[in-house]
Amino acid sequence: MLKACLNGGRDRRAHPAVPLTAAELATDATRCAALGVAAVHVHPRDEAGAESLRPAVIADALTAIRAARPGLPVGVSTGAWISPDPAARVAAVRAWQVLPDFASVNAHEPGAEAVAAALHERGVLVEAGLWTLDAVAAYRRWRVPAGRLLVECMAEDVAVALADAARILAALPADAPSVLLHAEGPATWPVLAEAVRRGLATRIGFEDTVCLPDGSPAADNAALVAAAVTVGAS
């Protein structure tokens, strides 16, 4: 599975084509889906351009994407940087009127299991974000099932990121659900190639990088997806 991560925490200072509004996310999602992505992951923005978990903000983004590309699974983040108070994140999830198909929860963050439980109670597939071996240990203590594990390599050094990937993957439980492996920054493309080599799901998009495999700037998310499809086919 290839997922498109359309914006993350980036804004137009990082790249002029980063999609921020619901309409822009819908347009990018449609273009990426036409190139073969199986799902999209987005960080909806409020009127001021800030990431938000507010029900209306989540609903606007999800509704726009689903209207533009019916049937495309859409996920969001519940990262603590969006709303630092775990209780507030749980309350936001419980207040959502339009539900995403999946949502990521970083296992190392305070209150992660409670956020995951709120998502699971509402029928949203939980993606457990695992950045470190300590995060794997925290996830293994959850009493909430995850539908997918995100092995997320945050080191910019390629060798370190690949080594982190190997260590985290080796530490996963034998009965782990599906795994998606990805990185950010300079390690994005080498780790994506490693995911392909291992037969794992992966992702690409402006959340992870603004550059193509050769280091040149990507025109947009669709260009990144097209490059990832080529890597997967090689």
MDAnalysis code that builds the backbone (N, CA, C; Angstrom):
import MDAnalysis as mda
import numpy as np

u = mda.Universe.empty(702, n_residues=234, atom_resindex=np.repeat(np.arange(234), 3), trajectory=True)
u.add_TopologyAttr("name", ["N", "CA", "C"] * 234)
u.add_TopologyAttr("resid", np.arange(1, 235))
u.add_TopologyAttr("resname", ["MET", "LEU", "LYS", "ALA", "CYS", "LEU", "ASN", "GLY", "GLY", "ARG", "ASP", "ARG", "ARG", "ALA", "HIS", "PRO", "ALA", "VAL", "PRO", "LEU", "THR", "ALA", "ALA", "GLU", "LEU", "ALA", "THR", "ASP", "ALA", "THR", "ARG", "CYS", "ALA", "ALA", "LEU", "GLY", "VAL", "ALA", "ALA", "VAL", "HIS", "VAL", "HIS", "PRO", "ARG", "ASP", "GLU", "ALA", "GLY", "ALA", "GLU", "SER", "LEU", "ARG", "PRO", "ALA", "VAL", "ILE", "ALA", "ASP", "ALA", "LEU", "THR", "ALA", "ILE", "ARG", "ALA", "ALA", "ARG", "PRO", "GLY", "LEU", "PRO", "VAL", "GLY", "VAL", "SER", "THR", "GLY", "ALA", "TRP", "ILE", "SER", "PRO", "ASP", "PRO", "ALA", "ALA", "ARG", "VAL", "ALA", "ALA", "VAL", "ARG", "ALA", "TRP", "GLN", "VAL", "LEU", "PRO", "ASP", "PHE", "ALA", "SER", "VAL", "ASN", "ALA", "HIS", "GLU", "PRO", "GLY", "ALA", "GLU", "ALA", "VAL", "ALA", "ALA", "ALA", "LEU", "HIS", "GLU", "ARG", "GLY", "VAL", "LEU", "VAL", "GLU", "ALA", "GLY", "LEU", "TRP", "THR", "LEU", "ASP", "ALA", "VAL", "ALA", "ALA", "TYR", "ARG", "ARG", "TRP", "ARG", "VAL", "PRO", "ALA", "GLY", "ARG", "LEU", "LEU", "VAL", "GLU", "CYS", "MET", "ALA", "GLU", "ASP", "VAL", "ALA", "VAL", "ALA", "LEU", "ALA", "ASP", "ALA", "ALA", "ARG", "ILE", "LEU", "ALA", "ALA", "LEU", "PRO", "ALA", "ASP", "ALA", "PRO", "SER", "VAL", "LEU", "LEU", "HIS", "ALA", "GLU", "GLY", "PRO", "ALA", "THR", "TRP", "PRO", "VAL", "LEU", "ALA", "GLU", "ALA", "VAL", "ARG", "ARG", "GLY", "LEU", "ALA", "THR", "ARG", "ILE", "GLY", "PHE", "GLU", "ASP", "THR", "VAL", "CYS", "LEU", "PRO", "ASP", "GLY", "SER", "PRO", "ALA", "ALA", "ASP", "ASN", "ALA", "ALA", "LEU", "VAL", "ALA", "ALA", "ALA", "VAL", "THR", "VAL", "GLY", "ALA", "SER"])
u.atoms.positions = np.array([
    [0.831, -1.200, 0.000],
    [0.000, 0.000, 0.000],
    [0.864, 1.247, 0.000],
    [0.537, 2.173, -0.855],
    [1.177, 3.481, -0.860],
    [0.160, 4.512, -0.396],
    [0.528, 5.261, 0.630],
    [-0.319, 6.323, 1.169],
    [0.300, 7.671, 0.826],
    [-0.523, 8.660, 0.566],
    [-0.037, 10.022, 0.347],
    [-0.253, 10.834, 1.616],
    [0.840, 11.409, 2.138],
    [0.754, 12.273, 3.319],
    [0.890, 13.716, 2.808],
    [-0.220, 14.406, 2.691],
    [-0.293, 15.584, 1.835],
    [0.328, 16.854, 2.394],
    [0.307, 17.036, 3.726],
    [0.810, 18.323, 4.214],
    [1.549, 18.257, 5.550],
    [1.090, 17.475, 6.494],
    [1.736, 17.436, 7.802],
    [1.752, 18.810, 8.437],
    [2.851, 19.142, 9.067],
    [2.965, 20.436, 9.721],
    [3.548, 21.514, 8.834],
    [3.786, 21.226, 7.564],
    [4.409, 22.207, 6.677],
    [3.412, 23.289, 6.255],
    [3.960, 24.451, 5.926],
    [3.139, 25.514, 5.369],
    [3.791, 26.004, 4.083],
    [3.321, 27.125, 3.561],
    [3.795, 27.598, 2.254],
    [5.251, 28.081, 2.295],
    [5.775, 28.299, 3.485],
    [7.188, 28.660, 3.568],
    [8.064, 27.474, 3.197],
    [7.578, 26.268, 3.455],
    [8.336, 25.069, 3.112],
    [8.248, 24.766, 1.622],
    [7.076, 25.009, 1.044],
    [6.864, 24.786, -0.390],
    [5.578, 25.498, -0.783],
    [5.582, 26.226, -1.891],
    [4.382, 26.987, -2.269],
    [3.181, 26.142, -2.634],
    [3.390, 24.847, -2.876],
    [2.278, 23.988, -3.282],
    [1.724, 23.140, -2.144],
    [2.169, 23.366, -0.915],
    [1.627, 22.594, 0.213],
    [0.125, 22.882, 0.334],
    [-0.726, 21.857, 0.304],
    [-2.172, 22.088, 0.421],
    [-2.569, 22.360, 1.871],
    [-3.335, 23.408, 2.082],
    [-3.740, 23.784, 3.431],
    [-5.251, 23.769, 3.606],
    [-5.981, 24.321, 2.649],
    [-7.436, 24.390, 2.785],
    [-8.066, 23.048, 2.437],
    [-9.330, 22.907, 2.823],
    [-10.052, 21.675, 2.504],
    [-10.101, 21.443, 0.995],
    [-10.329, 22.507, 0.231],
    [-10.393, 22.372, -1.225],
    [-9.048, 21.958, -1.804],
    [-7.977, 22.514, -1.275],
    [-6.645, 22.149, -1.764],
    [-6.301, 20.702, -1.416],
    [-6.670, 20.277, -0.234],
    [-6.445, 18.881, 0.141],
    [-7.232, 17.946, -0.777],
    [-8.454, 18.326, -1.100],
    [-9.284, 17.502, -1.977],
    [-8.672, 17.392, -3.369],
    [-8.162, 18.498, -3.876],
    [-7.547, 18.484, -5.199],
    [-6.317, 17.593, -5.225],
    [-5.454, 17.733, -4.226],
    [-4.253, 16.903, -4.173],
    [-4.591, 15.433, -3.965],
    [-5.568, 15.173, -3.111],
    [-5.971, 13.786, -2.873],
    [-6.443, 13.128, -4.162],
    [-7.212, 13.856, -4.952],
    [-7.723, 13.324, -6.213],
    [-6.588, 13.027, -7.181],
    [-5.641, 13.951, -7.292],
    [-4.506, 13.747, -8.197],
    [-3.656, 12.562, -7.764],
    [-3.435, 12.432, -6.467],
    [-2.614, 11.333, -5.968],
    [-3.331, 9.994, -6.112],
    [-4.627, 9.978, -5.883],
    [-5.391, 8.742, -6.037],
    [-5.360, 8.267, -7.488],
    [-5.394, 9.204, -8.422],
    [-5.338, 8.833, -9.829],
    [-4.018, 8.170, -10.198],
    [-2.983, 8.437, -9.397],
    [-1.672, 7.845, -9.638],
    [-1.484, 6.526, -8.899],
    [-2.459, 6.155, -8.073],
    [-2.425, 4.838, -7.465],
    [-2.325, 4.762, -5.960],
    [-2.349, 5.892, -5.237],
    [-2.290, 5.763, -3.781],
    [-3.575, 5.122, -3.260],
    [-3.436, 4.357, -2.191],
    [-4.573, 3.634, -1.625],
    [-5.275, 4.414, -0.527],
    [-4.648, 5.485, -0.024],
    [-5.223, 6.274, 1.066],
    [-4.471, 7.595, 1.141],
    [-5.060, 8.553, 1.839],
    [-4.375, 9.825, 2.089],
    [-4.435, 10.149, 3.571],
    [-3.385, 10.804, 4.035],
    [-3.279, 11.241, 5.420],
    [-3.120, 12.754, 5.400],
    [-3.971, 13.466, 6.160],
    [-3.969, 14.922, 6.098],
    [-3.966, 15.524, 7.495],
    [-3.491, 16.761, 7.585],
    [-3.528, 17.547, 8.810],
    [-4.398, 18.769, 8.528],
    [-5.699, 18.687, 8.795],
    [-6.602, 19.808, 8.501],
    [-6.213, 21.075, 9.257],
    [-6.494, 22.220, 8.638],
    [-6.150, 23.526, 9.202],
    [-7.400, 24.345, 9.490],
    [-7.301, 25.190, 10.524],
    [-8.404, 26.094, 10.829],
    [-8.276, 27.379, 10.008],
    [-9.115, 28.362, 10.311],
    [-9.147, 29.590, 9.530],
    [-7.824, 30.344, 9.592],
    [-7.072, 30.165, 10.665],
    [-5.787, 30.852, 10.825],
    [-4.631, 30.060, 10.229],
    [-4.922, 28.882, 9.701],
    [-3.878, 28.051, 9.119],
    [-3.206, 27.115, 10.088],
    [-3.728, 27.019, 11.312],
    [-3.134, 26.143, 12.323],
    [-3.778, 24.760, 12.276],
    [-2.973, 23.727, 12.542],
    [-3.530, 22.375, 12.636],
    [-4.567, 22.325, 13.750],
    [-5.633, 21.582, 13.515],
    [-6.732, 21.576, 14.483],
    [-7.438, 20.228, 14.488],
    [-7.938, 19.859, 15.675],
    [-8.776, 18.666, 15.827],
    [-10.240, 19.032, 16.022],
    [-10.568, 20.310, 15.899],
    [-11.951, 20.739, 16.093],
    [-12.880, 20.023, 15.120],
    [-14.055, 19.624, 15.578],
    [-14.975, 18.870, 14.723],
    [-15.249, 19.522, 13.373],
    [-15.487, 20.829, 13.352],
    [-15.811, 21.494, 12.089],
    [-14.635, 21.468, 11.120],
    [-13.421, 21.608, 11.655],
    [-12.231, 21.603, 10.800],
    [-12.014, 20.213, 10.205],
    [-12.118, 19.194, 11.047],
    [-11.982, 17.816, 10.564],
    [-13.067, 17.506, 9.533],
    [-14.288, 17.893, 9.827],
    [-15.411, 17.605, 8.925],
    [-15.233, 18.269, 7.566],
    [-14.781, 19.515, 7.559],
    [-14.617, 20.224, 6.288],
    [-13.621, 19.501, 5.385],
    [-12.491, 19.098, 5.953],
    [-11.471, 18.433, 5.147],
    [-11.948, 17.071, 4.651],
    [-12.513, 16.280, 5.548],
    [-12.956, 14.942, 5.156],
    [-14.072, 15.000, 4.119],
    [-15.008, 15.897, 4.322],
    [-16.136, 16.011, 3.401],
    [-15.669, 16.442, 2.014],
    [-14.732, 17.383, 1.957],
    [-14.233, 17.849, 0.667],
    [-13.497, 16.743, -0.077],
    [-12.655, 15.998, 0.632],
    [-11.904, 14.928, -0.017],
    [-12.835, 13.826, -0.496],
    [-13.797, 13.451, 0.327],
    [-14.712, 12.370, -0.060],
    [-15.631, 12.772, -1.201],
    [-15.977, 14.048, -1.276],
    [-16.803, 14.513, -2.394],
    [-15.999, 14.485, -3.693],
    [-14.717, 14.821, -3.591],
    [-13.875, 14.863, -4.782],
    [-13.434, 13.476, -5.230],
    [-13.232, 12.577, -4.271],
    [-12.766, 11.226, -4.585],
    [-13.493, 10.220, -3.696],
    [-14.730, 9.880, -4.039],
    [-15.504, 8.942, -3.211],
    [-14.781, 7.600, -3.064],
    [-14.822, 7.070, -1.855],
    [-14.241, 5.757, -1.593],
    [-12.783, 5.764, -1.212],
    [-12.113, 6.910, -1.326],
    [-10.700, 6.965, -0.953],
    [-10.579, 7.069, 0.562],
    [-9.926, 6.120, 1.226],
    [-9.766, 6.216, 2.685],
    [-8.953, 7.449, 3.074],
    [-9.427, 8.121, 4.112],
    [-8.796, 9.364, 4.555],
    [-8.489, 9.261, 6.048],
    [-7.267, 9.640, 6.415],
    [-6.883, 9.627, 7.813],
    [-6.347, 10.960, 8.268],
    [-6.319, 11.145, 9.586],
    [-5.823, 12.383, 10.177],
    [-4.835, 12.040, 11.297],
    [-4.160, 13.070, 11.774],
    [-3.240, 12.922, 12.896],
    [-3.924, 13.353, 14.186],
    [-3.476, 12.767, 15.310],
    [-3.911, 13.244, 16.628],
    [-2.692, 13.662, 17.440],
    [-1.640, 14.120, 16.755],
    [-0.391, 14.456, 17.417],
    [-0.552, 15.443, 18.552],
    [0.247, 15.253, 19.590],
    [0.136, 16.102, 20.777],
    [0.474, 17.556, 20.488],
    [1.259, 17.818, 19.442],
    [1.577, 19.208, 19.113],
    [0.330, 19.969, 18.641],
    [-0.685, 19.246, 18.168],
    [-1.918, 19.901, 17.719],
    [-2.736, 20.348, 18.923],
    [-2.807, 19.478, 19.916],
    [-3.555, 19.757, 21.143],
    [-2.819, 19.062, 22.291],
    [-2.015, 19.796, 23.048],
    [-1.123, 19.166, 24.032],
    [-1.818, 18.401, 25.156],
    [-3.014, 18.801, 25.547],
    [-3.705, 18.159, 26.664],
    [-4.352, 16.853, 26.194],
    [-3.933, 15.699, 26.745],
    [-4.529, 14.426, 26.304],
    [-6.046, 14.400, 26.450],
    [-6.573, 14.972, 27.542],
    [-8.022, 14.973, 27.737],
    [-8.716, 15.765, 26.645],
    [-8.086, 16.835, 26.182],
    [-8.669, 17.640, 25.105],
    [-8.672, 16.860, 23.789],
    [-7.634, 16.075, 23.554],
    [-7.614, 15.262, 22.342],
    [-8.706, 14.204, 22.377],
    [-8.872, 13.572, 23.527],
    [-9.949, 12.578, 23.667],
    [-11.309, 13.238, 23.454],
    [-11.510, 14.400, 24.055],
    [-12.787, 15.109, 23.907],
    [-13.033, 15.489, 22.458],
    [-11.975, 15.893, 21.752],
    [-12.132, 16.261, 20.343],
    [-12.583, 15.061, 19.524],
    [-11.922, 13.916, 19.736],
    [-12.300, 12.700, 18.997],
    [-13.755, 12.347, 19.262],
    [-14.168, 12.436, 20.507],
    [-15.550, 12.080, 20.849],
    [-16.567, 13.071, 20.298],
    [-16.094, 14.281, 19.956],
    [-17.002, 15.304, 19.423],
    [-17.056, 15.314, 17.900],
    [-16.163, 14.566, 17.248],
    [-16.166, 14.569, 15.782],
    [-17.523, 14.121, 15.248],
    [-18.058, 14.894, 14.333],
    [-19.338, 14.554, 13.703],
    [-19.142, 13.812, 12.386],
    [-18.012, 14.054, 11.744],
    [-17.617, 13.310, 10.545],
    [-16.330, 12.580, 10.898],
    [-16.327, 11.265, 10.724],
    [-15.212, 10.447, 11.194],
    [-14.236, 10.111, 10.065],
    [-12.942, 10.165, 10.349],
    [-11.963, 9.678, 9.377],
    [-12.011, 8.160, 9.317],
    [-11.421, 7.604, 8.282],
    [-11.328, 6.144, 8.187],
    [-10.272, 5.609, 9.144],
    [-9.223, 6.388, 9.371],
    [-8.156, 5.994, 10.285],
    [-7.545, 7.254, 10.890],
    [-6.826, 7.066, 11.980],
    [-6.153, 8.199, 12.630],
    [-4.901, 7.688, 13.312],
    [-3.831, 8.471, 13.226],
    [-2.570, 8.068, 13.838],
    [-2.480, 8.580, 15.270],
    [-1.895, 7.750, 16.122],
    [-1.670, 8.080, 17.533],
    [-0.228, 7.712, 17.852],
    [0.572, 8.688, 18.236],
    [1.972, 8.421, 18.546],
    [2.080, 7.773, 19.927],
    [2.588, 6.547, 19.954],
    [2.559, 5.751, 21.184],
    [3.380, 6.357, 22.312],
    [4.356, 7.203, 21.979],
    [5.202, 7.772, 23.021],
    [4.594, 8.999, 23.685],
    [3.495, 9.522, 23.154],
    [2.939, 10.762, 23.682],
    [2.076, 10.510, 24.921],
    [2.057, 11.453, 25.844],
    [1.188, 11.309, 27.025],
    [-0.271, 11.122, 26.602],
    [-0.940, 10.166, 27.237],
    [-2.349, 9.930, 26.952],
    [-2.625, 9.197, 25.660],
    [-1.588, 8.618, 25.030],
    [-1.772, 7.982, 23.731],
    [-2.816, 6.867, 23.773],
    [-2.763, 6.028, 24.797],
    [-3.708, 4.907, 24.839],
    [-5.138, 5.398, 24.984],
    [-5.357, 6.465, 25.748],
    [-6.710, 7.001, 25.901],
    [-7.229, 7.565, 24.589],
    [-6.359, 8.221, 23.829],
    [-6.767, 8.734, 22.517],
    [-7.094, 7.571, 21.585],
    [-6.246, 6.550, 21.607],
    [-6.501, 5.367, 20.781],
    [-7.822, 4.707, 21.161],
    [-8.103, 4.644, 22.456],
    [-9.352, 4.037, 22.912],
    [-10.559, 4.828, 22.419],
    [-10.463, 6.150, 22.456],
    [-11.572, 6.990, 21.982],
    [-11.817, 6.765, 20.493],
    [-10.744, 6.648, 19.727],
    [-10.891, 6.373, 18.296],
    [-11.514, 5.000, 18.061],
    [-11.001, 4.002, 18.779],
    [-11.510, 2.637, 18.614],
    [-12.990, 2.551, 18.980],
    [-13.371, 3.240, 20.031],
    [-14.777, 3.232, 20.453],
    [-15.687, 3.804, 19.368],
    [-15.152, 4.707, 18.565],
    [-15.951, 5.342, 17.517],
    [-15.838, 4.620, 16.175],
    [-15.091, 3.525, 16.149],
    [-14.972, 2.735, 14.926],
    [-13.932, 3.238, 13.950],
    [-13.011, 4.079, 14.431],
    [-11.939, 4.598, 13.586],
    [-10.720, 3.693, 13.735],
    [-10.150, 3.254, 12.627],
    [-8.964, 2.410, 12.675],
    [-7.815, 3.204, 13.283],
    [-7.145, 2.588, 14.251],
    [-6.037, 3.241, 14.949],
    [-4.720, 2.854, 14.288],
    [-3.932, 3.874, 13.947],
    [-2.567, 3.666, 13.496],
    [-1.641, 4.055, 14.650],
    [-0.881, 3.117, 15.145],
    [0.041, 3.400, 16.252],
    [1.371, 3.856, 15.680],
    [1.739, 5.106, 15.958],
    [3.002, 5.642, 15.486],
    [4.135, 5.253, 16.406],
    [5.132, 4.561, 15.858],
    [6.250, 4.036, 16.648],
    [7.549, 4.663, 16.147],
    [8.095, 5.571, 16.949],
    [9.298, 6.299, 16.561],
    [10.562, 5.679, 17.138],
    [10.434, 4.951, 18.240],
    [11.593, 4.434, 18.970],
    [11.259, 3.061, 19.560],
    [12.286, 2.400, 20.097],
    [12.052, 1.132, 20.786],
    [11.212, 1.343, 22.045],
    [11.392, 2.460, 22.722],
    [10.562, 2.754, 23.894],
    [9.094, 2.897, 23.479],
    [8.855, 3.451, 22.312],
    [7.481, 3.576, 21.830],
    [6.875, 2.207, 21.546],
    [7.690, 1.284, 21.030],
    [7.199, -0.080, 20.811],
    [6.795, -0.696, 22.137],
    [7.617, -0.506, 23.162],
    [7.294, -1.044, 24.486],
    [6.011, -0.429, 25.025],
    [5.832, 0.878, 24.819],
    [4.603, 1.537, 25.273],
    [3.395, 0.981, 24.535],
    [3.521, 0.809, 23.222],
    [2.421, 0.249, 22.433],
    [2.063, -1.159, 22.901],
    [3.032, -1.959, 23.240],
    [2.760, -3.347, 23.633],
    [1.999, -3.417, 24.955],
    [1.980, -2.316, 25.687],
    [1.193, -2.272, 26.923],
    [-0.241, -1.813, 26.691],
    [-0.544, -1.335, 25.490],
    [-1.908, -0.886, 25.206],
    [-2.899, -2.040, 25.369],
    [-4.077, -1.701, 25.820],
    [-5.193, -2.654, 25.828],
    [-6.149, -2.362, 24.690],
    [-5.738, -1.500, 23.775],
    [-6.554, -1.097, 22.630],
    [-5.928, -1.667, 21.364],
    [-6.701, -2.311, 20.514],
    [-6.120, -2.857, 19.282],
    [-5.798, -1.755, 18.276],
    [-4.678, -1.899, 17.615],
    [-4.324, -1.012, 16.512],
    [-4.546, -1.760, 15.204],
    [-5.025, -1.042, 14.214],
    [-5.247, -1.672, 12.920],
    [-4.035, -1.629, 12.017],
    [-3.101, -0.722, 12.354],
    [-1.882, -0.602, 11.559],
    [-0.793, 0.010, 12.429],
    [0.451, -0.418, 12.206],
    [1.585, 0.150, 12.910],
    [2.382, 1.019, 11.950],
    [2.697, 2.220, 12.394],
    [3.510, 3.138, 11.596],
    [4.914, 3.145, 12.178],
    [5.855, 2.530, 11.488],
    [7.256, 2.584, 11.902],
    [7.834, 3.836, 11.261],
    [8.097, 4.840, 12.109],
    [8.419, 6.178, 11.620],
    [9.856, 6.527, 11.993],
    [10.710, 6.617, 10.990],
    [12.139, 6.855, 11.201],
    [12.403, 8.359, 11.111],
    [12.690, 8.974, 12.239],
    [12.797, 10.424, 12.306],
    [14.229, 10.950, 12.154],
    [15.220, 10.068, 12.167],
    [16.608, 10.514, 12.016],
    [16.852, 11.002, 10.594],
    [17.568, 12.109, 10.455],
    [17.860, 12.634, 9.125],
    [18.997, 11.876, 8.461],
    [19.918, 11.346, 9.249],
    [21.020, 10.562, 8.690],
    [20.466, 9.246, 8.138],
    [20.778, 8.964, 6.885],
    [20.191, 7.792, 6.224],
    [20.580, 6.495, 6.923],
    [21.848, 6.336, 7.255],
    [22.286, 5.095, 7.906],
    [21.598, 4.907, 9.245],
    [21.448, 5.988, 9.999],
    [20.776, 5.900, 11.296],
    [19.307, 5.547, 11.104],
    [18.664, 6.171, 10.138],
    [17.243, 5.898, 9.892],
    [17.019, 4.443, 9.496],
    [17.866, 3.906, 8.644],
    [17.722, 2.509, 8.228],
    [17.984, 1.560, 9.398],
    [18.953, 1.898, 10.220],
    [19.227, 1.068, 11.397],
    [18.065, 1.130, 12.375],
    [17.498, 2.310, 12.564],
    [16.323, 2.449, 13.432],
    [15.166, 1.607, 12.909],
    [14.971, 1.650, 11.594],
    [13.898, 0.851, 10.993],
    [14.080, -0.625, 11.302],
    [15.299, -1.118, 11.125],
    [15.561, -2.538, 11.372],
    [15.318, -2.900, 12.829],
    [15.760, -2.040, 13.738],
    [15.587, -2.330, 15.165],
    [14.111, -2.319, 15.565],
    [13.380, -1.325, 15.100],
    [11.977, -1.232, 15.485],
    [11.181, -2.384, 14.884],
    [11.429, -2.694, 13.622],
    [10.708, -3.799, 12.988],
    [10.983, -5.111, 13.714],
    [12.227, -5.317, 14.132],
    [12.575, -6.555, 14.831],
    [11.915, -6.648, 16.195],
    [11.560, -5.500, 16.776],
    [10.973, -5.492, 18.121],
    [9.452, -5.617, 18.108],
    [8.838, -5.606, 16.945],
    [7.379, -5.686, 16.887],
    [6.894, -7.067, 17.313],
    [5.724, -7.136, 17.921],
    [5.191, -8.447, 18.326],
    [4.903, -9.328, 17.118],
    [4.959, -10.618, 17.333],
    [4.764, -11.566, 16.236],
    [3.371, -11.450, 15.622],
    [2.399, -11.046, 16.435],
    [1.031, -10.934, 15.942],
    [0.680, -9.498, 15.562],
    [1.685, -8.708, 15.200],
    [1.462, -7.302, 14.857],
    [0.548, -7.187, 13.640],
    [-0.277, -6.134, 13.603],
    [-1.090, -5.896, 12.413],
    [-0.218, -5.395, 11.272],
    [-0.820, -4.936, 10.207],
    [-0.059, -4.466, 9.059],
    [0.873, -3.327, 9.460],
    [1.995, -3.242, 8.767],
    [3.034, -2.276, 9.097],
    [3.278, -1.344, 7.913],
    [3.373, -0.055, 8.221],
    [3.765, 0.946, 7.224],
    [5.078, 1.553, 7.686],
    [6.079, 1.534, 6.822],
    [7.409, 2.044, 7.138],
    [7.676, 3.309, 6.337],
    [8.121, 4.360, 7.027],
    [8.459, 5.594, 6.304],
    [9.467, 6.397, 7.117],
    [10.010, 7.429, 6.476],
    [10.938, 8.347, 7.133],
    [10.577, 9.767, 6.741],
    [11.358, 10.718, 7.259],
    [11.171, 12.121, 6.912],
    [12.506, 12.713, 6.485],
    [12.443, 13.819, 5.757],
    [13.646, 14.537, 5.382],
    [14.553, 13.739, 4.467],
    [15.883, 13.868, 4.632],
    [16.834, 13.224, 3.721],
    [16.709, 11.694, 3.665],
    [16.198, 11.088, 4.722],
    [16.090, 9.626, 4.746],
    [14.817, 9.106, 4.079],
    [13.952, 9.999, 3.622],
    [12.646, 9.575, 3.087],
    [12.778, 8.532, 1.990],
    [13.562, 8.827, 0.980],
    [13.596, 7.923, -0.177],
    [14.341, 6.628, 0.104],
    [15.473, 6.635, 0.795],
    [16.109, 5.353, 1.127],
    [15.216, 4.450, 1.977],
    [14.492, 5.029, 2.937],
    [13.612, 4.211, 3.773],
    [12.402, 3.739, 2.968],
    [11.901, 4.571, 2.061],
    [10.812, 4.117, 1.193],
    [11.266, 2.920, 0.357],
    [12.478, 2.995, -0.181],
    [13.007, 1.861, -0.947],
    [13.153, 0.618, -0.072],
    [13.538, 0.816, 1.190],
    [13.638, -0.315, 2.115],
    [12.264, -0.924, 2.390],
    [11.251, -0.081, 2.510],
    [9.890, -0.591, 2.697],
    [9.474, -1.438, 1.502],
    [9.771, -0.957, 0.312],
    [9.446, -1.718, -0.898],
    [10.194, -3.050, -0.900],
    [11.471, -3.018, -0.540],
    [12.276, -4.238, -0.511],
    [11.709, -5.268, 0.459],
    [11.200, -4.787, 1.590],
    [10.644, -5.672, 2.608],
    [9.188, -6.054, 2.339],
    [8.580, -5.468, 1.326],
    [7.183, -5.768, 1.036],
    [6.219, -5.116, 2.000],
    [6.619, -3.980, 2.592],
    [5.779, -3.265, 3.545],
    [5.078, -2.092, 2.885],
    [3.991, -1.671, 3.489],
    [3.340, -0.442, 3.050],
    [4.266, 0.737, 3.332],
    [4.068, 1.836, 2.614],
    [4.870, 3.025, 2.837],
    [4.052, 4.255, 2.464],
    [4.678, 5.414, 2.547],
    [3.949, 6.634, 2.214],
    [4.910, 7.669, 1.642],
    [4.337, 8.671, 0.983],
    [5.133, 9.774, 0.446],
    [4.237, 11.003, 0.362],
    [4.854, 12.154, 0.427],
    [4.107, 13.406, 0.315],
    [4.837, 14.522, 1.018],
    [4.288, 15.713, 0.921],
    [4.940, 16.888, 1.482],
    [5.141, 16.815, 2.993],
    [4.370, 15.988, 3.704],
    [4.636, 15.863, 5.136],
    [6.049, 15.332, 5.377],
    [6.502, 14.435, 4.504],
    [7.791, 13.784, 4.709],
    [8.942, 14.463, 3.981],
    [8.698, 14.958, 2.779],
    [9.773, 15.577, 2.006],
    [9.188, 16.503, 0.949],
    [9.979, 17.463, 0.538],
    [9.589, 18.328, -0.582],
    [10.487, 18.073, -1.779],
    [11.313, 17.016, -1.696],
    [12.298, 16.739, -2.741],
    [12.061, 15.385, -3.401],
    [12.407, 15.304, -4.660],
    [12.381, 14.056, -5.406],
    [13.610, 13.217, -5.055],
    [13.669, 11.971, -5.496],
    [14.808, 11.122, -5.136],
    [16.170, 11.693, -5.517],
    [16.234, 12.502, -6.572],
    [17.519, 13.077, -6.978],
    [17.870, 14.354, -6.220],
    [17.013, 14.735, -5.265],
    [17.266, 15.917, -4.463],
    [16.682, 17.198, -5.018],
    [16.124, 17.153, -6.206],
    [15.527, 18.350, -6.790],
    [14.152, 18.605, -6.186],
    [13.698, 19.866, -6.167],
    [12.384, 20.158, -5.586],
    [11.253, 19.502, -6.376],
    [10.293, 18.942, -5.656],
    [9.106, 18.372, -6.309],
    [8.114, 19.481, -6.627],
    [7.459, 19.382, -7.747],
    [6.473, 20.400, -8.114],
    [5.277, 20.365, -7.183],
    [4.876, 19.166, -6.775],
    [3.686, 19.010, -5.942],
    [3.642, 17.592, -5.390],
    [2.586, 17.288, -4.646],
    [2.441, 15.940, -4.087],
    [2.337, 14.882, -5.178],
    [1.678, 15.216, -6.271],
    [1.529, 14.240, -7.346],
    [2.883, 13.829, -7.924],
    [3.814, 14.777, -7.996],
    [5.144, 14.459, -8.497],
    [5.869, 13.488, -7.557],
    [5.688, 13.701, -6.252],
    [6.283, 12.793, -5.273],
    [5.676, 11.394, -5.393],
    [4.367, 11.328, -5.551],
    [3.703, 10.027, -5.683],
    [4.163, 9.309, -6.954],
    [4.256, 10.047, -8.054],
    [4.705, 9.437, -9.300],
    [6.113, 8.858, -9.140],
    [6.977, 9.572, -8.441],
    [8.326, 9.066, -8.200],
    [8.298, 7.832, -7.320],
    [7.447, 7.809, -6.311],
    [7.349, 6.641, -5.438],
    [6.827, 5.428, -6.186],
    [5.889, 5.638, -7.084],
    [5.366, 4.534, -7.877],
    [6.479, 3.937, -8.734],
    [7.339, 4.798, -9.254],
    [8.470, 4.319, -10.049],
    [9.431, 3.493, -9.200],
    [9.688, 3.944, -7.966],
    [10.544, 3.181, -7.060],
    [9.924, 1.811, -6.794],
    [8.622, 1.795, -6.570],
    [7.944, 0.539, -6.289],
    [7.953, -0.420, -7.461],
    [8.011, 0.116, -8.660],
    [7.974, -0.736, -9.862],
    [9.343, -1.202, -10.295],
    [10.390, -0.604, -9.707],
    [11.746, -0.936, -10.159],
    [12.279, -2.204, -9.486],
])
